[in-house]
Structures are given as structure tokens and as C-alpha cells.
Amino acid sequence: CWRKEQGNQWILGCSTETPIPHELISGLCESGGIERRRASRTNVSVDAELQAEESSEKLPIEILDFSDTGVRLAAPTIDGEVASKGDRVALVLQDTEGKAIEVQAQVRWTAEKDGQTLLGAEVQASSLASFQAVMARQIANIRNAPQKPFFWGAVAAAIVYGILGSF
């Protein structure tokens, strides 16, 4: 075994004589116990569509997180597979002006969880710059979004109640 410190994380590597079942490794990865990505990920919730290379049908998906070169997606489980490992797919995202941006990716893994199909995909080099630009704008929009009026109404009500409730 070996270890390497990287910031506030440790990277570990081990060798075993007994094979470790793929299901165990996948389970650890899905739970966040093992990180397979080379780059850190950013959690998001962005609606998009997925279109398999051999299909004209676009399926609604949610982008759960992304890194410099990859993306984790969730799709509702349907009859048949959404996509298989190795499949080339197009992700159709909306930029902040509503323009559709198509990003080419290759599925690296799939898993079923809680009635959804989870997919990990590597964004192809030809689409990388547009993917990173769209996701950066999505993050900026999320961070700069105005607070909902309900939030400020609740704050005002709490203040008024606190003042009146003390009489």
C-alpha cells in the first residue's frame, strides 16, 4: 500500500492477492467512499436531455455533478437501458440565453439506484470547451440568483413576531 497527501485529502493505493468484487468497488464509489475522478466535482442540479448515438429519441436527464472532463447524470429508469458502458451520447444543455448546446460524451459506467439510472460520462475533447463554458455560466446563474420573495417575507414575519411577541 501507499498513500499520498493532497491538500486535506489522502490518496491511497493498495494491492491485493484476492480480487475485490466489482459490486463492492461500485458501491463504495456511489456512496462517496472512493473517488474515481482525476478532478474534483461540483454538485449541481441542471436539467438536460440525453440522446444515444443510435437513437433519435431524447430522454430528460438531470446533471448531478460535473468535473473538468466528466459528468454524472440521473435519468428515470425506463423499459430497456438508457445507455450502456461505452455508448456515445449527446447531452443537450440550455445555456443561460436558452440556446441549445450539444455536448458529445462517452458513457463510462451505469448503475440503478432508487428508481433512477445513474450514468458517468466522459466529455469528448471536441465538446470540452463548450461544456465547461455552459456549466460555468450555470454555476454563476445559481450563485447570482435573487432570493425568492417567500424567504424575505418569512424573515420579516419572524422579526415582527419577535418584536410583537416580546410585549
Beta strands, then each sheet from edge to edge (+ up, - down):
strand 1: 2-6
strand 2: 9-13
strand 3: 42-52
strand 4: 59-66
strand 5: 70-76
strand 6: 88-94
strand 7: 100-113
strand 8: 116-123
sheet 1: 1+ 2-
sheet 2: 3+ 4- 5+ 8- 7+ 6- 3+
end
